[in-house]
Amino acid sequence: MASNDGSLTAPLIFHCRLIPPRPDFAFTMTEEEKKLMGRHADYLRDKLREGIMIVAGPVADPAGPWGLLILRVGSEAEARAVIAGDPVSRSGRGFHYEILPLISAIV
């Protein structure tokens, strides 16, 4: 990846955890919420095609499902921009992401 000054930088890997607005969200979505999740999935597919997303999907946590998103980007600011552009982040419906950088990764 090229930095702002044109030098090459190693991509960074970020673990992003999408916390839904309620623990049973995956099982109790309204029709409107299902449409929102469809827009969310379309957005992530675009990020996959762009080479930014490595993998994404719901996690079957006994405490309640949540969304996993693994990003390969040039900076934390870029990861935060991806998250900010996600339709669920912009929806105002109580979703939020936790973002953590990996110290190292084998990909």
C-alpha positions in Angstrom: 0.0 0.0 0.0 1.2 3.5 -0.7 1.1 6.1 2.1 0.3 9.8 1.5 3.9 10.6 0.8 4.2 7.8 -1.8 6.3 5.4 0.3 5.1 1.8 0.7 3.5 0.7 4.0 2.4 -2.6 5.2 -1.4 -3.1 5.4 -2.9 -3.3 8.9 -5.5 -5.9 9.9 -8.4 -4.8 12.1 -10.9 -7.0 14.0 -14.2 -5.1 14.0 -17.1 -6.4 16.1 -20.5 -5.2 15.2 -22.7 -5.1 18.3 -26.4 -5.2 17.4 -29.0 -3.0 19.1 -30.3 -6.0 21.2 -29.0 -9.4 22.1 -31.7 -11.3 20.2 -31.5 -9.1 17.1 -30.5 -11.9 14.7 -33.7 -13.8 15.7 -36.2 -10.9 16.0 -35.4 -8.6 13.0 -38.3 -6.6 11.6 -38.8 -6.4 7.9 -37.2 -2.9 7.9 -34.2 -4.3 9.8 -33.9 -7.2 7.4 -33.7 -4.6 4.5 -31.1 -2.7 6.5 -29.0 -5.8 6.9 -29.3 -6.4 3.2 -27.8 -3.0 2.5 -25.1 -3.7 5.1 -24.3 -7.0 3.3 -24.1 -5.2 -0.1 -21.8 -2.6 1.4 -19.5 -5.3 2.8 -19.5 -7.2 -0.6 -18.3 -3.9 -2.2 -15.4 -3.8 0.4 -14.5 -7.4 -0.5 -14.3 -6.5 -4.2 -12.2 -3.5 -3.3 -9.8 -5.8 -1.4 -10.4 -4.0 1.9 -12.5 -6.7 3.6 -11.0 -10.1 4.3 -14.0 -11.8 5.9 -17.3 -10.9 7.5 -20.2 -12.8 9.1 -22.4 -13.4 12.1 -20.8 -15.1 15.1 -22.9 -17.6 17.1 -21.9 -16.3 20.6 -24.0 -17.9 23.4 -24.4 -14.4 24.9 -26.0 -13.2 21.6 -24.9 -13.1 18.0 -22.7 -10.3 16.8 -21.0 -9.4 13.5 -17.4 -10.1 12.7 -15.6 -7.9 10.1 -11.9 -8.3 9.4 -10.4 -5.4 7.4 -7.0 -5.0 5.7 -6.3 -1.2 5.4 -3.5 1.3 5.5 -4.4 3.0 8.8 -6.9 3.0 11.7 -8.5 6.1 10.2 -9.2 4.1 7.0 -10.8 1.3 9.1 -12.9 3.9 10.9 -14.0 5.4 7.6 -15.1 1.9 6.4 -17.1 1.5 9.6 -18.6 5.0 9.4 -19.8 4.3 5.8 -21.6 1.1 6.7 -25.4 1.5 6.5 -25.9 0.1 9.9 -23.5 2.7 11.4 -25.4 5.5 9.7 -28.9 4.0 10.5 -29.3 5.5 14.0 -30.7 2.2 15.2 -28.3 1.5 18.0 -25.6 -0.5 16.2 -22.0 0.1 17.1 -18.6 -1.3 16.2 -15.6 -2.1 18.4 -12.4 -1.9 16.4 -9.2 -3.5 17.5 -5.9 -3.8 15.5 -4.2 -7.2 15.3 -0.7 -7.1 16.6 0.3 -9.6 13.9 -1.5 -11.7 11.4 -1.0 -14.7 9.1 -3.0 -14.1 6.0 
